[in-house]
Amino acid sequence: MQDDVELRYHVVHGYRRAFRVAGRGPALVFLHGIGDSSATWSGILPALARNHTVIAPDLLGHGASDKPRADYSVAAYANGVRDLLGVLGIDRVTLIGHSLGGGVAMQFAYQFPERTERLVLVSAGGVGREVTPVLRAVSLPVAAALLSVLGLPGMRCQTRLAVGLLKRLGTDLGQDAQALLRLVDAFPDAASRNAFVRSLRAVVDWRGQVITMLDRCYLAEGMPTLLLWGSRDGVIPVRHAYRAHAAMPGSRLEVFEGAGHFPFTADPDRFLAAVQHFIATTRPADWSPERWRELLRAGRPGSAAGRPDDARNRAVERELRDESERSAT
């Protein structure tokens, strides 16, 4: 059946890359978050594979892909997605990215706008400094040693108790208790832990997220973009969704009330309906090199080189200034 999602492998640049693929039709690429894998999309892919080619890679250092000592930056991940698509003979795609994968999706659209038809950003990183203190702590130099403790006998039970307590206390992180346990299980050996830490340090330090796409979001003009977020996201707060919505001209925003960092597992039917409606009611981006040059030359709205201010532009400028000041403290 065309909606059976198969895990395949291909060696690219000497490293084995795992990816799930199914279906026929316009291509949808699903990008998972840090420490996760393509399996996170297992409840979503079959339904979309009925009318689309769905591709969900395990990013390098994650899942069943190799975990070398390599470049785990967001730009490198975007290049890796491009190269996998080259192997599969796919030219243009709609990107659906969660958390770190959302940051990779935005980076891909920035680096390869001619290959991007739409963006669906799910609890995406890269639009603000704030991030859960847990990830900030894991970015510290002792992180790899601390993560190795999770593999000791009896620690699985202790971790379950801690996560269960978060859920019983009604915390935002507790909304994603099952996902948190799955992520802990994703570090069975030193190679997995080291790849996770390298990926994390490329985007987070003790002060929070170290990269932002807010200064380039104006380039998304003409790019159909859907933002999906949980109102109780304990990893990347929902205010980032409103910030990105204000910064990305013409974007759509849908907030899943009561959901945490994984709205597609909290309410998969609503998530599917939102994605399908978005695809059905938008046309693929028609990228123009001339228009791209015009936007670049005009600069970010509200900046010294940019176009005249309006309320939205002032809000984005204020956010960027506030982020800068928070980083300096």
C-alpha positions as YAML, in Angstrom:
chain: A
units: angstrom
residues:
- id: 1
  name: MET
  ca: [0.00, 0.00, 0.00]
- id: 2
  name: GLN
  ca: [1.25, 3.47, -0.79]
- id: 3
  name: ASP
  ca: [0.55, 4.69, 2.75]
- id: 4
  name: ASP
  ca: [2.88, 2.06, 4.28]
- id: 5
  name: VAL
  ca: [5.82, 4.08, 5.58]
- id: 6
  name: GLU
  ca: [9.12, 2.31, 4.97]
- id: 7
  name: LEU
  ca: [12.40, 3.00, 6.74]
- id: 8
  name: ARG
  ca: [15.21, 3.16, 4.18]
- id: 9
  name: TYR
  ca: [18.90, 3.97, 4.23]
- id: 10
  name: HIS
  ca: [21.32, 5.74, 1.91]
- id: 11
  name: VAL
  ca: [24.97, 6.66, 2.32]
- id: 12
  name: VAL
  ca: [25.60, 10.37, 1.70]
- id: 13
  name: HIS
  ca: [29.11, 11.81, 2.06]
- id: 14
  name: GLY
  ca: [30.20, 8.55, 3.66]
- id: 15
  name: TYR
  ca: [27.55, 8.55, 6.41]
- id: 16
  name: ARG
  ca: [24.48, 6.35, 6.54]
- id: 17
  name: ARG
  ca: [21.27, 8.38, 6.54]
- id: 18
  name: ALA
  ca: [18.00, 6.78, 7.60]
- id: 19
  name: PHE
  ca: [14.69, 8.13, 6.32]
- id: 20
  name: ARG
  ca: [11.04, 7.12, 6.15]
- id: 21
  name: VAL
  ca: [9.27, 7.46, 2.82]
- id: 22
  name: ALA
  ca: [5.87, 6.62, 1.40]
- id: 23
  name: GLY
  ca: [3.20, 7.74, -1.05]
- id: 24
  name: ARG
  ca: [3.11, 9.67, -4.30]
- id: 25
  name: GLY
  ca: [2.46, 13.24, -5.25]
- id: 26
  name: PRO
  ca: [3.83, 16.63, -4.13]
- id: 27
  name: ALA
  ca: [6.61, 16.15, -1.61]
- id: 28
  name: LEU
  ca: [6.27, 16.85, 2.11]
- id: 29
  name: VAL
  ca: [9.46, 16.70, 4.23]
- id: 30
  name: PHE
  ca: [9.10, 16.18, 7.98]
- id: 31
  name: LEU
  ca: [11.96, 17.28, 10.24]
- id: 32
  name: HIS
  ca: [12.04, 16.12, 13.86]
- id: 33
  name: GLY
  ca: [13.38, 17.88, 16.94]
- id: 34
  name: ILE
  ca: [16.62, 17.47, 18.87]
- id: 35
  name: GLY
  ca: [17.22, 14.03, 20.37]
- id: 36
  name: ASP
  ca: [14.20, 12.69, 18.49]
- id: 37
  name: SER
  ca: [13.84, 10.74, 15.24]
- id: 38
  name: SER
  ca: [11.52, 10.32, 12.26]
- id: 39
  name: ALA
  ca: [9.47, 7.90, 14.39]
- id: 40
  name: THR
  ca: [7.93, 10.94, 16.10]
- id: 41
  name: TRP
  ca: [5.81, 11.45, 12.94]
- id: 42
  name: SER
  ca: [4.51, 7.85, 12.80]
- id: 43
  name: GLY
  ca: [0.94, 8.86, 13.65]
- id: 44
  name: ILE
  ca: [0.88, 11.54, 10.93]
- id: 45
  name: LEU
  ca: [2.67, 10.16, 7.87]
- id: 46
  name: PRO
  ca: [0.26, 7.42, 6.62]
- id: 47
  name: ALA
  ca: [-2.71, 9.76, 6.21]
- id: 48
  name: LEU
  ca: [-0.67, 12.34, 4.29]
- id: 49
  name: ALA
  ca: [1.01, 9.66, 2.17]
- id: 50
  name: ARG
  ca: [-2.31, 9.01, 0.43]
- id: 51
  name: ASN
  ca: [-1.93, 12.20, -1.62]
- id: 52
  name: HIS
  ca: [1.71, 13.15, -1.16]
- id: 53
  name: THR
  ca: [5.21, 11.78, -1.18]
- id: 54
  name: VAL
  ca: [6.16, 11.96, 2.51]
- id: 55
  name: ILE
  ca: [9.82, 11.91, 3.54]
- id: 56
  name: ALA
  ca: [10.96, 11.97, 7.16]
- id: 57
  name: PRO
  ca: [14.73, 11.73, 7.67]
- id: 58
  name: ASP
  ca: [16.56, 10.86, 10.84]
- id: 59
  name: LEU
  ca: [18.86, 13.86, 10.99]
- id: 60
  name: LEU
  ca: [22.56, 13.02, 11.26]
- id: 61
  name: GLY
  ca: [23.34, 12.05, 14.85]
- id: 62
  name: HIS
  ca: [19.74, 10.97, 15.49]
- id: 63
  name: GLY
  ca: [17.66, 7.82, 15.25]
- id: 64
  name: ALA
  ca: [19.06, 5.17, 12.91]
- id: 65
  name: SER
  ca: [21.38, 7.59, 11.09]
- id: 66
  name: ASP
  ca: [25.12, 7.57, 11.76]
- id: 67
  name: LYS
  ca: [26.44, 9.57, 14.69]
- id: 68
  name: PRO
  ca: [29.92, 10.72, 13.69]
- id: 69
  name: ARG
  ca: [32.04, 13.52, 15.09]
- id: 70
  name: ALA
  ca: [30.77, 16.02, 12.55]
- id: 71
  name: ASP
  ca: [29.13, 19.38, 11.91]
- id: 72
  name: TYR
  ca: [25.74, 19.51, 13.66]
- id: 73
  name: SER
  ca: [24.91, 23.13, 12.94]
- id: 74
  name: VAL
  ca: [21.50, 24.15, 11.62]
- id: 75
  name: ALA
  ca: [23.06, 25.12, 8.29]
- id: 76
  name: ALA
  ca: [24.73, 21.70, 8.00]
- id: 77
  name: TYR
  ca: [21.41, 20.00, 8.69]
- id: 78
  name: ALA
  ca: [19.77, 22.09, 5.95]
- id: 79
  name: ASN
  ca: [22.51, 21.01, 3.56]
- id: 80
  name: GLY
  ca: [21.95, 17.41, 4.56]
- id: 81
  name: VAL
  ca: [18.25, 17.67, 3.75]
- id: 82
  name: ARG
  ca: [19.08, 19.17, 0.36]
- id: 83
  name: ASP
  ca: [21.52, 16.36, -0.41]
- id: 84
  name: LEU
  ca: [19.05, 13.65, 0.60]
- id: 85
  name: LEU
  ca: [16.45, 15.23, -1.67]
- id: 86
  name: GLY
  ca: [19.06, 15.21, -4.44]
- id: 87
  name: VAL
  ca: [19.55, 11.47, -3.92]
- id: 88
  name: LEU
  ca: [15.78, 10.96, -4.14]
- id: 89
  name: GLY
  ca: [15.44, 13.18, -7.22]
- id: 90
  name: ILE
  ca: [13.06, 15.66, -5.57]
- id: 91
  name: ASP
  ca: [13.40, 19.32, -6.52]
- id: 92
  name: ARG
  ca: [10.78, 21.22, -4.50]
- id: 93
  name: VAL
  ca: [9.13, 20.48, -1.17]
- id: 94
  name: THR
  ca: [6.83, 21.67, 1.57]
- id: 95
  name: LEU
  ca: [8.78, 21.51, 4.84]
- id: 96
  name: ILE
  ca: [7.17, 20.57, 8.15]
- id: 97
  name: GLY
  ca: [9.62, 21.08, 11.02]
- id: 98
  name: HIS
  ca: [9.24, 20.53, 14.75]
- id: 99
  name: SER
  ca: [11.42, 22.26, 17.36]
- id: 100
  name: LEU
  ca: [15.03, 22.03, 16.06]
- id: 101
  name: GLY
  ca: [13.51, 20.73, 12.82]
- id: 102
  name: GLY
  ca: [11.55, 23.97, 12.54]
- id: 103
  name: GLY
  ca: [14.81, 25.90, 12.73]
- id: 104
  name: VAL
  ca: [16.28, 23.61, 10.07]
- id: 105
  name: ALA
  ca: [13.20, 24.16, 7.88]
- id: 106
  name: MET
  ca: [13.59, 27.95, 8.14]
- id: 107
  name: GLN
  ca: [17.30, 27.65, 7.39]
- id: 108
  name: PHE
  ca: [16.56, 25.46, 4.36]
- id: 109
  name: ALA
  ca: [14.07, 28.04, 3.06]
- id: 110
  name: TYR
  ca: [16.67, 30.77, 3.60]
- id: 111
  name: GLN
  ca: [19.49, 28.86, 1.87]
- id: 112
  name: PHE
  ca: [17.38, 27.26, -0.87]
- id: 113
  name: PRO
  ca: [14.26, 29.40, -1.43]
- id: 114
  name: GLU
  ca: [13.93, 28.13, -4.99]
- id: 115
  name: ARG
  ca: [13.37, 24.61, -3.61]
- id: 116
  name: THR
  ca: [10.84, 25.54, -0.91]
- id: 117
  name: GLU
  ca: [7.10, 25.59, -1.62]
- id: 118
  name: ARG
  ca: [5.70, 26.12, 1.89]
- id: 119
  name: LEU
  ca: [6.72, 26.10, 5.55]
- id: 120
  name: VAL
  ca: [4.89, 24.50, 8.47]
- id: 121
  name: LEU
  ca: [6.67, 25.41, 11.71]
- id: 122
  name: VAL
  ca: [5.67, 23.38, 14.76]
- id: 123
  name: SER
  ca: [6.89, 24.68, 18.14]
- id: 124
  name: ALA
  ca: [9.92, 25.83, 16.18]
- id: 125
  name: GLY
  ca: [13.29, 26.91, 17.50]
- id: 126
  name: GLY
  ca: [15.12, 29.95, 16.20]
- id: 127
  name: VAL
  ca: [12.62, 32.75, 16.88]
- id: 128
  name: GLY
  ca: [13.69, 33.77, 20.39]
- id: 129
  name: ARG
  ca: [16.22, 33.19, 23.16]
- id: 130
  name: GLU
  ca: [13.94, 31.55, 25.71]
- id: 131
  name: VAL
  ca: [14.11, 27.77, 26.05]
- id: 132
  name: THR
  ca: [13.52, 25.35, 28.89]
- id: 133
  name: PRO
  ca: [16.21, 25.51, 31.62]
- id: 134
  name: VAL
  ca: [16.67, 21.75, 31.17]
- id: 135
  name: LEU
  ca: [18.23, 22.24, 27.72]
- id: 136
  name: ARG
  ca: [20.27, 25.21, 28.94]
- id: 137
  name: ALA
  ca: [21.72, 22.99, 31.68]
- id: 138
  name: VAL
  ca: [22.44, 20.14, 29.27]
- id: 139
  name: SER
  ca: [24.48, 22.53, 27.12]
- id: 140
  name: LEU
  ca: [27.03, 22.94, 29.95]
- id: 141
  name: PRO
  ca: [30.46, 21.23, 29.74]
- id: 142
  name: VAL
  ca: [29.52, 18.43, 32.16]
- id: 143
  name: ALA
  ca: [26.44, 17.46, 30.12]
- id: 144
  name: ALA
  ca: [27.84, 14.34, 28.43]
- id: 145
  name: ALA
  ca: [28.91, 12.88, 31.78]
- id: 146
  name: LEU
  ca: [25.54, 13.64, 33.34]
- id: 147
  name: LEU
  ca: [23.67, 12.06, 30.43]
- id: 148
  name: SER
  ca: [25.74, 8.88, 30.79]
- id: 149
  name: VAL
  ca: [24.27, 8.48, 34.29]
- id: 150
  name: LEU
  ca: [20.86, 7.93, 32.68]
- id: 151
  name: GLY
  ca: [22.12, 4.60, 31.33]
- id: 152
  name: LEU
  ca: [23.05, 3.20, 34.76]
- id: 153
  name: PRO
  ca: [20.96, 0.36, 36.25]
- id: 154
  name: GLY
  ca: [17.88, 1.67, 38.02]
- id: 155
  name: MET
  ca: [17.98, 5.12, 36.44]
- id: 156
  name: ARG
  ca: [15.14, 4.31, 34.05]
- id: 157
  name: CYS
  ca: [12.85, 3.86, 37.05]
- id: 158
  name: GLN
  ca: [14.10, 7.08, 38.65]
- id: 159
  name: THR
  ca: [13.56, 8.99, 35.41]
- id: 160
  name: ARG
  ca: [10.02, 7.63, 35.13]
- id: 161
  name: LEU
  ca: [9.27, 8.81, 38.66]
- id: 162
  name: ALA
  ca: [10.66, 12.30, 37.98]
- id: 163
  name: VAL
  ca: [8.72, 12.69, 34.74]
- id: 164
  name: GLY
  ca: [5.59, 11.32, 36.38]
- id: 165
  name: LEU
  ca: [5.92, 13.92, 39.11]
- id: 166
  name: LEU
  ca: [6.14, 16.69, 36.52]
- id: 167
  name: LYS
  ca: [2.89, 15.43, 35.03]
- id: 168
  name: ARG
  ca: [1.08, 15.11, 38.38]
- id: 169
  name: LEU
  ca: [2.13, 18.61, 39.36]
- id: 170
  name: GLY
  ca: [0.48, 19.91, 36.18]
- id: 171
  name: THR
  ca: [3.67, 21.53, 34.83]
- id: 172
  name: ASP
  ca: [3.97, 22.49, 31.18]
- id: 173
  name: LEU
  ca: [6.82, 20.00, 30.70]
- id: 174
  name: GLY
  ca: [4.59, 17.33, 32.21]
- id: 175
  name: GLN
  ca: [2.22, 17.69, 29.24]
- id: 176
  name: ASP
  ca: [4.83, 15.79, 27.21]
- id: 177
  name: ALA
  ca: [5.68, 13.07, 29.73]
- id: 178
  name: GLN
  ca: [5.69, 10.20, 27.22]
- id: 179
  name: ALA
  ca: [7.77, 12.14, 24.73]
- id: 180
  name: LEU
  ca: [10.32, 13.01, 27.43]
- id: 181
  name: LEU
  ca: [10.72, 9.33, 28.34]
- id: 182
  name: ARG
  ca: [11.16, 8.48, 24.65]
- id: 183
  name: LEU
  ca: [13.91, 11.07, 24.33]
- id: 184
  name: VAL
  ca: [15.76, 9.68, 27.35]
- id: 185
  name: ASP
  ca: [15.70, 6.25, 25.69]
- id: 186
  name: ALA
  ca: [17.30, 7.80, 22.59]
- id: 187
  name: PHE
  ca: [20.74, 7.91, 24.28]
- id: 188
  name: PRO
  ca: [21.75, 4.23, 24.58]
- id: 189
  name: ASP
  ca: [25.47, 4.81, 24.03]
- id: 190
  name: ALA
  ca: [28.24, 7.40, 24.07]
- id: 191
  name: ALA
  ca: [27.95, 8.13, 20.33]
- id: 192
  name: SER
  ca: [24.26, 9.03, 20.71]
- id: 193
  name: ARG
  ca: [24.92, 11.21, 23.74]
- id: 194
  name: ASN
  ca: [27.83, 13.03, 22.12]
- id: 195
  name: ALA
  ca: [25.83, 13.70, 18.93]
- id: 196
  name: PHE
  ca: [22.96, 15.08, 21.02]
- id: 197
  name: VAL
  ca: [25.25, 17.39, 22.98]
- id: 198
  name: ARG
  ca: [26.97, 18.64, 19.81]
- id: 199
  name: SER
  ca: [23.61, 19.34, 18.18]
- id: 200
  name: LEU
  ca: [22.35, 21.12, 21.28]
- id: 201
  name: ARG
  ca: [25.44, 23.31, 21.71]
- id: 202
  name: ALA
  ca: [25.08, 24.48, 18.11]
- id: 203
  name: VAL
  ca: [21.75, 26.11, 19.02]
- id: 204
  name: VAL
  ca: [21.64, 26.54, 22.83]
- id: 205
  name: ASP
  ca: [24.02, 27.73, 25.55]
- id: 206
  name: TRP
  ca: [23.49, 28.49, 29.25]
- id: 207
  name: ARG
  ca: [21.72, 31.75, 28.36]
- id: 208
  name: GLY
  ca: [19.25, 30.17, 25.93]
- id: 209
  name: GLN
  ca: [18.97, 29.82, 22.14]
- id: 210
  name: VAL
  ca: [21.98, 31.25, 20.34]
- id: 211
  name: ILE
  ca: [20.50, 31.64, 16.86]
- id: 212
  name: THR
  ca: [17.52, 33.58, 15.57]
- id: 213
  name: MET
  ca: [15.78, 33.90, 12.23]
- id: 214
  name: LEU
  ca: [13.88, 37.03, 13.29]
- id: 215
  name: ASP
  ca: [16.38, 39.28, 11.51]
- id: 216
  name: ARG
  ca: [15.71, 37.46, 8.21]
- id: 217
  name: CYS
  ca: [12.00, 36.69, 8.53]
- id: 218
  name: TYR
  ca: [11.11, 39.53, 6.18]
- id: 219
  name: LEU
  ca: [12.55, 37.36, 3.39]
- id: 220
  name: ALA
  ca: [9.60, 35.00, 3.95]
- id: 221
  name: GLU
  ca: [7.36, 37.44, 2.08]
- id: 222
  name: GLY
  ca: [5.47, 35.35, -0.47]
- id: 223
  name: MET
  ca: [6.32, 32.07, 1.29]
- id: 224
  name: PRO
  ca: [3.14, 30.35, 2.55]
- id: 225
  name: THR
  ca: [3.84, 29.72, 6.24]
- id: 226
  name: LEU
  ca: [1.78, 28.00, 8.93]
- id: 227
  name: LEU
  ca: [2.73, 28.21, 12.62]
- id: 228
  name: LEU
  ca: [1.38, 25.48, 14.93]
- id: 229
  name: TRP
  ca: [2.06, 25.65, 18.68]
- id: 230
  name: GLY
  ca: [0.83, 24.27, 21.98]
- id: 231
  name: SER
  ca: [-0.43, 26.85, 24.47]
- id: 232
  name: ARG
  ca: [1.43, 25.01, 27.26]
- id: 233
  name: ASP
  ca: [4.73, 24.42, 25.50]
- id: 234
  name: GLY
  ca: [7.27, 24.01, 28.29]
- id: 235
  name: VAL
  ca: [10.27, 23.84, 25.93]
- id: 236
  name: ILE
  ca: [9.74, 26.81, 23.61]
- id: 237
  name: PRO
  ca: [7.05, 29.15, 24.97]
- id: 238
  name: VAL
  ca: [3.99, 29.99, 22.88]
- id: 239
  name: ARG
  ca: [4.91, 33.69, 22.85]
- id: 240
  name: HIS
  ca: [7.52, 32.70, 20.25]
- id: 241
  name: ALA
  ca: [4.63, 31.72, 17.97]
- id: 242
  name: TYR
  ca: [3.12, 35.20, 18.17]
- id: 243
  name: ARG
  ca: [6.55, 36.75, 17.69]
- id: 244
  name: ALA
  ca: [7.20, 34.69, 14.54]
- id: 245
  name: HIS
  ca: [3.68, 35.40, 13.25]
- id: 246
  name: ALA
  ca: [4.30, 39.14, 13.56]
- id: 247
  name: ALA
  ca: [7.68, 38.86, 11.83]
- id: 248
  name: MET
  ca: [6.61, 36.65, 8.90]
- id: 249
  name: PRO
  ca: [4.41, 38.52, 6.41]
- id: 250
  name: GLY
  ca: [1.21, 36.66, 5.55]
- id: 251
  name: SER
  ca: [1.81, 33.73, 7.93]
- id: 252
  name: ARG
  ca: [-1.01, 31.80, 9.59]
- id: 253
  name: LEU
  ca: [-1.04, 30.86, 13.27]
- id: 254
  name: GLU
  ca: [-2.95, 28.12, 15.08]
- id: 255
  name: VAL
  ca: [-2.51, 27.49, 18.81]
- id: 256
  name: PHE
  ca: [-3.51, 24.13, 20.31]
- id: 257
  name: GLU
  ca: [-5.05, 24.99, 23.66]
- id: 258
  name: GLY
  ca: [-3.70, 22.82, 26.47]
- id: 259
  name: ALA
  ca: [-1.11, 21.08, 24.29]
- id: 260
  name: GLY
  ca: [2.60, 21.02, 25.11]
- id: 261
  name: HIS
  ca: [5.65, 20.87, 22.87]
- id: 262
  name: PHE
  ca: [4.22, 18.07, 20.69]
- id: 263
  name: PRO
  ca: [0.83, 19.30, 19.38]
- id: 264
  name: PHE
  ca: [0.86, 16.65, 16.64]
- id: 265
  name: THR
  ca: [0.73, 13.87, 19.27]
- id: 266
  name: ALA
  ca: [-1.59, 15.76, 21.63]
- id: 267
  name: ASP
  ca: [-4.23, 16.14, 18.89]
- id: 268
  name: PRO
  ca: [-3.15, 14.36, 15.68]
- id: 269
  name: ASP
  ca: [-6.53, 14.74, 13.97]
- id: 270
  name: ARG
  ca: [-6.55, 18.49, 14.40]
- id: 271
  name: PHE
  ca: [-2.92, 18.67, 13.34]
- id: 272
  name: LEU
  ca: [-3.64, 16.71, 10.15]
- id: 273
  name: ALA
  ca: [-6.67, 18.85, 9.38]
- id: 274
  name: ALA
  ca: [-4.67, 22.05, 9.84]
- id: 275
  name: VAL
  ca: [-1.84, 20.88, 7.56]
- id: 276
  name: GLN
  ca: [-4.18, 19.54, 4.88]
- id: 277
  name: HIS
  ca: [-6.27, 22.72, 4.88]
- id: 278
  name: PHE
  ca: [-3.14, 24.86, 4.66]
- id: 279
  name: ILE
  ca: [-1.80, 22.91, 1.67]
- id: 280
  name: ALA
  ca: [-5.19, 22.91, -0.06]
- id: 281
  name: THR
  ca: [-5.69, 26.67, 0.33]
- id: 282
  name: THR
  ca: [-2.21, 27.93, -0.61]
- id: 283
  name: ARG
  ca: [-0.22, 27.94, -3.79]
- id: 284
  name: PRO
  ca: [3.45, 26.91, -3.75]
- id: 285
  name: ALA
  ca: [5.82, 29.84, -3.38]
- id: 286
  name: ASP
  ca: [6.87, 31.34, -6.69]
- id: 287
  name: TRP
  ca: [10.45, 32.32, -5.92]
- id: 288
  name: SER
  ca: [11.93, 35.16, -7.93]
- id: 289
  name: PRO
  ca: [15.66, 36.00, -7.77]
- id: 290
  name: GLU
  ca: [14.80, 39.57, -8.69]
- id: 291
  name: ARG
  ca: [12.34, 39.90, -5.81]
- id: 292
  name: TRP
  ca: [14.85, 38.24, -3.44]
- id: 293
  name: ARG
  ca: [17.46, 40.85, -4.39]
- id: 294
  name: GLU
  ca: [14.95, 43.66, -3.87]
- id: 295
  name: LEU
  ca: [14.14, 42.41, -0.36]
- id: 296
  name: LEU
  ca: [17.81, 42.05, 0.54]
- id: 297
  name: ARG
  ca: [18.67, 45.52, -0.72]
- id: 298
  name: ALA
  ca: [15.73, 47.08, 1.12]
- id: 299
  name: GLY
  ca: [16.82, 45.40, 4.35]
- id: 300
  name: ARG
  ca: [14.83, 44.39, 7.38]
- id: 301
  name: PRO
  ca: [11.70, 46.52, 7.83]
- id: 302
  name: GLY
  ca: [12.29, 49.19, 10.44]
- id: 303
  name: SER
  ca: [16.08, 48.97, 10.22]
- id: 304
  name: ALA
  ca: [18.22, 51.87, 9.08]
- id: 305
  name: ALA
  ca: [18.41, 50.45, 5.57]
- id: 306
  name: GLY
  ca: [14.82, 49.23, 5.59]
- id: 307
  name: ARG
  ca: [11.42, 50.44, 4.56]
- id: 308
  name: PRO
  ca: [9.16, 52.70, 6.63]
- id: 309
  name: ASP
  ca: [8.04, 51.47, 10.04]
- id: 310
  name: ASP
  ca: [4.58, 50.25, 10.89]
- id: 311
  name: ALA
  ca: [3.24, 48.71, 14.10]
- id: 312
  name: ARG
  ca: [4.34, 45.21, 13.16]
- id: 313
  name: ASN
  ca: [7.83, 46.30, 12.20]
- id: 314
  name: ARG
  ca: [8.27, 48.23, 15.44]
- id: 315
  name: ALA
  ca: [7.19, 45.16, 17.41]
- id: 316
  name: VAL
  ca: [9.74, 42.97, 15.65]
- id: 317
  name: GLU
  ca: [12.48, 45.55, 16.17]
- id: 318
  name: ARG
  ca: [11.60, 45.74, 19.85]
- id: 319
  name: GLU
  ca: [11.77, 41.96, 20.18]
- id: 320
  name: LEU
  ca: [15.19, 41.86, 18.54]
- id: 321
  name: ARG
  ca: [16.47, 44.62, 20.82]
- id: 322
  name: ASP
  ca: [15.08, 42.94, 23.93]
- id: 323
  name: GLU
  ca: [16.62, 39.60, 22.92]
- id: 324
  name: SER
  ca: [19.99, 41.30, 22.49]
- id: 325
  name: GLU
  ca: [19.81, 42.93, 25.87]
- id: 326
  name: ARG
  ca: [18.81, 39.66, 27.58]
- id: 327
  name: SER
  ca: [21.74, 37.89, 25.94]
- id: 328
  name: ALA
  ca: [24.17, 40.48, 27.25]
- id: 329
  name: THR
  ca: [23.06, 39.99, 30.87]
...
